[in-house]
Amino acid sequence: MERTVTEAIGSTLINNLSLLEADIKNCPNELWEKKYGGDIYWHQIYHTMVATFAMLQNEKTSKLRTDIPDSIGMLKGGEYSGDYSKERMLQFVEKTKKHLTTYFSYMSDSLFSNKVDFFGKNISILDLLLINVGHIMYHIGACDAALRDNGGQAAM
């Protein structure tokens, strides 16, 4: 069972989440709830984790979906309710890393051509993984820009 590409993509995603984790730790409290780049800083992180869980499912990881904090909800007017503290987001990043580790433990390079549904499109698992890498990097960039522009230390 060949796993060269599997391990490369898996380690890239884990490393990307570590960068996002650094952005959480480096975020000054006054920026945490500030809207920047079209979204609230903490929501960039929450959205990234939820999307990662949603995109990377297989028969062995679908039960892990219950690890998504569901107590965060959007209220009328774009306000949020629930616990979206730094501590909660750091816990969510750790759960997401565990999710990825489990997901990739059942993967092999031969499975990359298998098809999955992605918003009504039938795409390969490899395409889905690459979309996820790009999605995480996009949000790391948004968080890094917010940190740099507000005197914080960016992860990249």
N, C-alpha and C positions, 0 to 999 in steps of 0.2 A: 504494500500500500504506500504509494508515493505521497509525501506530505511537505515537499519543499515550498510550494506556493502557499499551502495552508498555513504553515508556520510563519512565513513571511508576512502574510496579511494579518494573521492573528496577532503577531507581536507588534505590527504597525498600529493596529487598533488599540491595543493595550497601552502602547506608548502615547498615542494621541490622547487617551483618557487621562494619563498621568499629566500631560500638559494642561488639560482642562482642570484637573485637580490643583495644579500649581496656581492657575488663574483664580480659583476659589480662595485659596489660602492668601494670595497676594492682593485680593480685592479689599480696598479700604471700606469700612462700614458705610461711609456716606455715599459710596458708589453702588453698593449692593442692590438698592431698590430704585436706582436712578435709570430712567429711560435713556438708552444710548443706541444709536444705529437702528432705530425702529422697534426696539424691544427693551424690556427691563433686563438689567444685567443678569440677575439670578435666573430669569426665565430662559435666557440663551442656554444655560447649562441644563436646566430641567428638560427643556424641549429636546436637546441633544440626547440625553439619556433615554427619554421615552422613545424617541425615534430609533435609537440603537436596539432597544428591547424589541420593538415592533418589527423591525426589519430582519433581525437575526433570530429566527425561530426554526426549530426542527422538532421532531417527535420527542427528543430528549430534553429540550429546553422550554417547551411551551408552558410547563407548570411554573417556570421561573417568572412568568409575566406577573404573578401575584406580588412580586417584590417591588413593583412600581408604586411609589407613594401616590395613593389615590385621593388623599385628603386635600390636595391642591386643586382648586377649581377657579374658573374665571367667573366673576360676577358681572352684572350689568355695568357698562361704562368702562370695561377693560380692567377693572380692579380684580385682585386675586384674594382668595381666602386660603387658610391652611398654614402649615409649618413649612416655610421655604427658607429656613435659616441656613447659614453656611454649614453648620454641623450636619443638618439633614441632607444637604446636597453632597457633602463629602461621603456620607454613608451610602447615598444613592450611587455615587461614582464607584465605590468599592463593590456594591452589589452588581453593578454593570460589568465591572472587570471579571467578577466571578462568573457571571452569565456568559461572557465571551469565552472564558477558559473552558467552561462546560461545552459550549457550542462547538468550539474548535477541536475539542477532544474527540468528537464524533465525526469530524470532517476529514476528507482526504481529497487530494487533487482531482481524483476521478469523478467526484460529485459536482464539480464546478459547472459542468455543462447542464446539470439538471435545471429544470425550469420552475420558477415560482411566480406567483401573481404579485405584481407591484402596481397598485392603483389601476387595476384593469389591464395591465400589460403583462405579457408572458415573457419574462426575462431570465437569463441564466443566474445561478447563484453567484458566479464570479462578478457579473455586472452589478448585482445587488451589493456585494461586499465593497466594490470600488465606489459605488454611490455613497455607501456609508462612510468610507474613508474621507471622501470629499466633503460630505455633510459635516462631519466632526471638525475637519480643518477649517471650514467656513466659520463655524461658531467660535473656534479658538481664535481665529483672526479678529472676529468682532469683539471678543472679550479682551484680547491683547490691545486692540486699538483704543478701547475704552480705558484700559489701565494706563497706557502710555499718555493719552491725552489728559488724564486726571492725576498724573504724578505717581502712578503705581508702577510696579515691576512686572512687565509682561513675561509670560512663560517662554515665548520665542523671541 
